[in-house]
Amino acid sequence: MNNRKTSIEGENLAVQVLEGEGYKILERNFRTRAGEIDIVAKDGRIYVFVEVRARANADFGHPGETVTPAKMYKLAGAAKQWLAAHGISNKPCRFDVVTVLNGRAQLIKGAFDMGDAARGAYAVHRRRG
């Protein structure tokens, strides 16, 4: 399976998982100069920026390991731009990661937040279990 097909299927599966958890999908594939946000959603009153990492197999490691501090920083910048573009300020938000491996999705709620992205902290490795 090629990478683009794996990515598209992973995002579609992630949307199913998120909707099953009660999230409301607001936007997909929001692109800015800072980067791309795969999925923007709301979980109750919280705005959630979701990074989807999909791999067909674990030959090169777990997909969650690919969310680097640099990627987190880019996601935080893109999230700030999304919030500004929609006139949203002072609202709670968080970053979730959905990993997809061999067609199975795992939701990691609160994988990191804006402060983590600025500090380069990385909770996804610790939570991949």
C-alpha positions, -999 to +999 in steps of 0.1 A: +000+000+000+014+034-009+020+061+017-007+085+004-034+058+004-023+047+039-026+083+050-061+089+035-074+056+050-058+065+083-075+099+084-109+084+075-105+058+102-095+085+127-127+105+118-148+074+126-130+069+159-134+105+169-171+106+159-176+074+179-161+092+209-186+121+205-163+146+188-178+170+163-155+173+132-151+210+122-125+207+094-101+184+077-067+191+063-064+228+073-032+241+056-011+272+066+024+283+061+031+269+096+019+234+086-012+213+083-037+201+108-052+168+098-085+172+118-100+201+138-128+190+161-147+198+192-149+175+222-176+191+242-164+227+247-128+219+239-113+226+205-091+197+195-064+196+169-058+161+158-026+147+142-031+114+124-001+092+120-007+060+100+016+032+090+008-001+072+032-019+095+057-013+123+088-021+103+101+014+109+086+018+144+053+029+159+035+057+141+033+078+173+071+080+173+069+102+143+053+131+162+086+149+169+090+181+189+095+200+156+061+186+144+045+196+176+058+231+172+044+233+136+011+220+148+009+246+175+016+273+150-010+260+126-035+257+155-029+293+165-036+304+129-068+283+128-081+299+160-072+334+148-089+328+114-121+317+132-120+346+157-115+322+186-096+333+217-094+323+253-111+289+247-097+256+259-079+235+233-057+205+232-038+183+208-048+146+203-030+121+182-046+092+164-022+064+155-032+039+129-012+007+126-023-023+105-057-008+102-062-004+139-066+031+154-057+043+189-068+077+202-043+095+225-062+123+241-042+152+253-010+139+237+004+174+241-007+210+246+005+245+235+029+246+264+043+212+256+048+222+220+068+253+230+089+233+254+093+203+230+078+179+256+066+147+241+039+127+258+030+104+229+059+081+235+049+076+271+012+069+262+015+047+233+012+015+254 
